[in-house]
Amino acid sequence: MRGYFRINKPRPHYEAGLANNPFELYFVIGCLFNNQNHREMKFFSKDTLNRIGSFIVAMGALAGFLSLWLQYNGAKFHQPVDQQDAILKNYNESIALAEKQHDEKKADGLRREMDKYLSDWRDKQQLTELVPHIIDLPLAEIPAKEKERVKAMLSRLESAGLTAFIPKGTLGDAQLISGDAGKAAIEYTSAIAANPDSPQYYSSRARAYAVLTNETTSVPEKEELARRVEEDMDTFSRLQKATRKSIVFPIDPIVFQVVSEAK
């Protein structure tokens, strides 16, 4: 790096790109400190300048990593919306092509398909907004009308292939509300695999196992499911204490019933 970077003659390339790349910014500053031809800073010793420069370059590497991580997570967050835009764009292009070819029957069919897709997407939005408001109620107290509404929305979303765009925890809650505790347990397990330190998913899965415990007539299955309920509730309690947060997750009475019967 000898003689390449000058504090009084910055290169245009670095002037243009510093705002968008934190690693590049720190790298340039670090190299300036490490530059042996840099005579303006005589109040620092050479070793001190090198150490400061190395530290700044290391901080640049960390900043660059964090920038990439944030970009990656931002891309994941926008992925469902981006895919929806791509699908709608494809529909509109196909409709325009059919109209250009004077094929009104095909164009009308594509419009109906697009309308159904948009309706299903609205169902997804409504489901993700509705479920958090009712999942905290004991299952026995959730109105039958709401259960049927969630079940109908889930059925349409499964047919449209849109359940993949619903967070696993929310999807598990929806399955549990609609009466399918088996599928709910599977979705909660997927949510736990992605977020093993989140206590809420363990209490939710314990709830699903508790429902399955009451549904089965097999004694061995009841004992195994009760064991899983206890295990998940123990993990839930441990994680709650570890986080040291005052967040309260309601526990369904059915869970306490299964745990007390197991003892």
Residue pairs with C-beta under 8 A, 6 or more apart in sequence:
1 31
1 34
1 35
2 35
2 36
2 37
3 35
3 37
4 31
4 35
5 11
5 28
5 31
5 32
5 35
6 35
6 37
6 38
7 32
7 35
7 38
7 40
8 40
10 28
14 24
14 28
17 24
18 24
18 25
18 28
21 64
21 67
22 60
22 63
22 64
22 66
22 67
23 60
23 61
23 63
23 64
23 67
24 60
25 60
25 63
26 56
26 57
26 59
26 60
26 61
26 63
26 64
27 57
27 60
29 53
29 56
29 60
30 53
30 54
30 55
30 56
30 57
30 60
31 53
31 57
32 38
32 53
33 49
33 50
33 52
33 53
33 56
34 49
34 50
34 53
34 54
34 57
36 46
38 49
41 49
44 52
80 165
83 165
84 121
87 117
88 114
88 117
88 118
91 110
91 113
91 114
91 117
92 114
94 110
95 107
95 110
95 111
95 114
98 104
98 106
98 107
98 110
99 107
116 160
117 160
120 156
120 157
120 159
120 160
120 162
121 162
123 153
123 156
123 157
123 162
124 157
124 162
124 165
124 166
126 153
127 150
127 153
127 154
127 157
127 166
127 170
127 174
128 166
128 167
128 170
130 146
130 149
130 150
130 153
131 150
131 170
131 173
131 174
131 177
132 170
132 173
134 142
134 146
134 177
135 173
135 176
135 177
136 250
138 252
138 253
138 254
139 176
139 177
139 207
139 211
139 252
139 254
140 253
140 254
142 177
146 177
147 177
147 178
147 179
150 174
150 177
150 178
151 177
151 178
151 179
153 174
154 163
154 174
154 175
154 178
157 163
157 166
163 171
166 174
167 191
168 187
168 188
168 190
168 191
168 194
169 187
169 188
169 191
169 200
169 201
169 204
171 187
172 183
172 184
172 185
172 186
172 187
172 188
172 191
172 201
172 204
172 205
172 208
173 184
173 204
175 181
175 183
175 184
175 187
176 184
176 204
176 207
176 208
176 211
181 208
181 209
181 211
181 212
181 215
182 208
182 212
184 204
184 205
184 208
185 205
185 208
185 209
185 212
188 201
188 204
188 205
188 208
189 205
191 198
191 201
191 204
192 198
192 201
192 202
192 205
195 201
197 239
197 242
197 243
198 239
199 235
199 236
199 239
199 240
199 243
199 249
200 249
202 232
202 233
202 235
202 236
202 239
203 232
203 233
203 236
203 249
203 251
203 255
205 228
205 232
206 228
206 229
206 232
206 233
206 236
206 255
207 251
207 252
207 254
207 255
209 225
209 226
209 228
209 229
209 232
209 258
210 225
210 229
210 252
210 254
210 255
210 257
210 258
211 254
212 225
213 222
213 225
213 226
213 229
213 258
214 254
214 258
216 222
216 225
223 262
225 258
226 258
226 259
226 261
226 262
227 262
229 255
229 258
229 259
229 262
230 259
230 262
233 251
233 255
233 259
236 249
240 247
240 249
